[in-house]
Amino acid sequence: MSHIGIMGGSFDPIHIGHLITAQAVLEKRNLSKIIFIPCYISPHKVGFNSTEHIHRLEMVKLATASNPKFEVSDYEIQKGDISFTVDTVEHFKNQYEEIDLIIGFDNLISFDNWKDPDKIVSLANLVVLKRSNFSASFSLHSYFGKAIFVDTPIIEISSTMIRERIKEGKFYDYFLTKEVASYIKDNNLYIKR
């Protein structure tokens, strides 16, 4: 049994910001590994037209393959339906002694609206990536006090921005691993239909 991190999301597509921040958390929290878990349907993106899960899973596998401390799980994809974090944390808690649930600061702001947040924090450490644009213009709920903030490099890249660049025909290779960039080109992902 060991101390691991889990990092979920749409990963549509996974980019170097995800990888750099994951590596920083791995080192700062002294984790044995980080498991990337692409969701089937994000509860925050119901009705949003995500790229097929087969492509998103494959891109995560390609992006993480060179790092022996990064793993990929298709748990949420195999489960199907809306991917609730509480179910995923519970699933992995049966296998690992200590879990760090790694989320972005924007997710912490709405964490009190997630399904069973109390259960999540009883099963896992809530590890939050700091953001450069931190401001207290939102209401601080009780979960801010339970969060472990980790200083990670601030990389202002988003999957949305990458998808837009691809649609607009702009150069996007530097935002992704070369394997993911090639996969996107080979499969004609994100181009205008």
C-alpha positions as CSV (number, residue, x, y, z in Angstrom):
1,M,0.0,0.0,0.0
2,S,1.3,3.4,-0.8
3,H,0.6,7.2,-1.2
4,I,-0.6,8.0,-4.7
5,G,-2.2,11.0,-6.5
6,I,-5.2,10.8,-8.8
7,M,-5.9,13.4,-11.4
8,G,-9.1,13.3,-13.3
9,G,-10.6,15.4,-16.1
10,S,-11.8,15.5,-19.6
11,F,-8.2,15.8,-21.0
12,D,-9.6,17.1,-24.3
13,P,-6.7,17.1,-25.1
14,I,-4.2,16.5,-22.3
15,H,-1.4,19.2,-22.6
16,I,2.0,19.9,-21.2
17,G,0.4,22.0,-18.4
18,H,-1.2,18.9,-17.0
19,L,2.0,17.0,-17.2
20,I,4.3,19.7,-15.7
21,T,1.9,20.4,-12.7
22,A,1.4,16.6,-12.1
23,Q,5.2,16.1,-12.0
24,A,5.6,19.0,-9.5
25,V,2.9,17.6,-7.2
26,L,4.5,14.1,-7.5
27,E,7.8,15.5,-6.2
28,K,6.5,18.0,-3.6
29,R,4.1,15.5,-2.1
30,N,6.5,12.6,-2.4
31,L,4.0,10.3,-4.1
32,S,4.8,6.9,-5.4
33,K,2.8,7.6,-8.6
34,I,0.0,9.7,-10.2
35,I,-2.9,8.0,-11.9
36,F,-4.5,10.0,-14.7
37,I,-8.2,9.2,-15.0
38,P,-10.0,10.5,-18.1
39,C,-13.8,10.9,-17.3
40,Y,-16.6,9.4,-19.4
41,I,-18.9,12.4,-18.9
42,S,-17.8,15.2,-16.6
43,P,-20.6,16.3,-14.2
44,H,-19.4,19.9,-14.9
45,K,-19.7,19.4,-18.7
46,V,-23.0,17.6,-19.1
47,G,-24.4,18.5,-22.5
48,F,-20.9,19.6,-23.7
49,N,-19.8,17.7,-26.8
50,S,-16.5,16.1,-25.7
51,T,-14.2,14.2,-28.1
52,E,-14.9,10.5,-28.1
53,H,-13.5,8.8,-24.9
54,I,-11.4,6.4,-27.0
55,H,-9.4,9.3,-28.4
56,R,-9.1,11.1,-25.0
57,L,-7.9,7.9,-23.3
58,E,-5.4,7.2,-26.1
59,M,-3.9,10.8,-25.9
60,V,-3.5,10.4,-22.1
61,K,-1.7,7.1,-22.6
62,L,0.6,8.6,-25.2
63,A,1.3,11.8,-23.1
64,T,2.2,9.8,-20.0
65,A,4.0,6.8,-21.5
66,S,7.6,8.1,-21.0
67,N,7.1,8.7,-17.2
68,P,7.4,5.5,-15.1
69,K,5.6,7.3,-12.2
70,F,2.5,8.2,-14.3
71,E,-0.2,5.7,-14.9
72,V,-3.5,5.8,-16.7
73,S,-6.8,4.3,-15.6
74,D,-9.9,3.8,-17.8
75,Y,-12.0,3.2,-14.6
76,E,-14.4,6.1,-15.3
77,I,-14.7,5.3,-19.0
78,Q,-15.4,1.6,-18.4
79,K,-18.0,2.6,-15.8
80,G,-19.8,4.8,-18.3
81,D,-22.4,7.5,-17.4
82,I,-21.5,10.7,-15.4
83,S,-18.1,10.4,-13.7
84,F,-18.5,11.5,-10.0
85,T,-15.2,12.0,-8.2
86,V,-16.6,10.4,-5.0
87,D,-17.1,7.1,-6.7
88,T,-13.7,7.2,-8.2
89,V,-12.0,8.0,-4.9
90,E,-13.9,5.3,-3.2
91,H,-12.8,2.8,-5.9
92,F,-9.1,3.6,-5.5
93,K,-9.3,3.8,-1.7
94,N,-9.8,0.1,-1.8
95,Q,-6.4,-0.3,-3.4
96,Y,-4.2,2.4,-1.9
97,E,-3.6,3.5,1.7
98,E,-3.4,7.2,1.1
99,I,-4.7,9.2,-1.9
100,D,-4.1,12.8,-2.9
101,L,-7.0,14.1,-5.1
102,I,-5.3,16.7,-7.3
103,I,-7.6,19.5,-8.4
104,G,-7.2,22.9,-9.9
105,F,-8.0,26.1,-7.9
106,D,-11.1,26.7,-10.1
107,N,-12.4,23.3,-9.0
108,L,-11.9,24.2,-5.3
109,I,-14.1,27.3,-5.7
110,S,-17.1,25.1,-6.6
111,F,-16.1,22.0,-4.5
112,D,-18.9,22.5,-2.0
113,N,-21.3,21.8,-4.9
114,W,-19.7,18.5,-5.9
115,K,-21.5,15.2,-5.1
116,D,-20.6,14.1,-1.5
117,P,-17.7,16.5,-0.8
118,D,-17.6,15.5,2.9
119,K,-17.1,11.8,1.8
120,I,-14.4,12.8,-0.7
121,V,-12.3,14.7,2.0
122,S,-12.8,11.8,4.4
123,L,-11.2,9.4,1.9
124,A,-8.6,11.6,0.2
125,N,-6.3,14.6,0.8
126,L,-7.6,17.5,-1.2
127,V,-4.5,18.8,-3.0
128,V,-5.0,22.1,-4.9
129,L,-2.8,23.7,-7.5
130,K,-2.3,27.4,-6.9
131,R,-3.3,29.9,-9.6
132,S,-1.7,33.2,-10.4
133,N,-5.0,35.0,-10.6
134,F,-6.0,34.2,-7.0
135,S,-8.5,36.6,-5.6
136,A,-11.0,36.3,-2.8
137,S,-13.9,37.8,-4.8
138,F,-15.7,34.5,-4.3
139,S,-17.1,33.1,-1.1
140,L,-14.7,30.9,0.9
141,H,-16.4,27.7,1.9
142,S,-15.3,25.3,4.6
143,Y,-13.3,23.1,2.2
144,F,-10.7,25.8,1.7
145,G,-9.6,25.0,5.2
146,K,-9.2,21.3,4.4
147,A,-7.2,21.9,1.2
148,I,-3.5,21.4,0.9
149,F,-2.2,24.1,-1.5
150,V,0.8,23.1,-3.6
151,D,3.0,25.6,-5.4
152,T,3.4,24.4,-8.9
153,P,4.6,26.2,-12.0
154,I,1.8,28.4,-13.4
155,I,1.2,27.4,-17.0
156,E,-1.6,29.4,-18.6
157,I,-2.6,26.7,-21.1
158,S,-6.1,25.2,-21.4
159,S,-7.5,22.4,-23.5
160,T,-10.1,24.9,-24.8
161,M,-7.4,27.2,-26.1
162,I,-5.7,24.4,-27.9
163,R,-9.0,23.2,-29.5
164,E,-9.6,26.8,-30.7
165,R,-6.0,27.1,-32.1
166,I,-6.6,23.9,-34.0
167,K,-10.0,25.0,-35.4
168,E,-8.4,28.3,-36.4
169,G,-5.5,26.6,-38.2
170,K,-2.9,28.1,-35.8
171,F,0.3,26.3,-34.8
172,Y,-0.3,24.3,-31.6
173,D,2.5,21.7,-31.4
174,Y,4.4,23.3,-28.5
175,F,1.4,23.0,-26.1
176,L,1.4,19.2,-26.4
177,T,3.8,16.3,-26.3
178,K,4.9,15.4,-29.9
179,E,3.0,12.1,-29.6
180,V,-0.3,13.8,-28.8
181,A,0.2,16.4,-31.5
182,S,0.8,13.6,-34.0
183,Y,-2.2,11.7,-32.8
184,I,-4.5,14.8,-33.2
185,K,-3.2,15.3,-36.8
186,D,-3.5,11.6,-37.7
187,N,-7.1,11.5,-36.5
188,N,-8.2,14.9,-37.7
189,L,-9.3,15.9,-34.2
190,Y,-10.7,19.4,-33.4
191,I,-10.7,20.6,-37.0
192,K,-13.8,22.4,-38.3
193,R,-16.3,20.0,-39.7
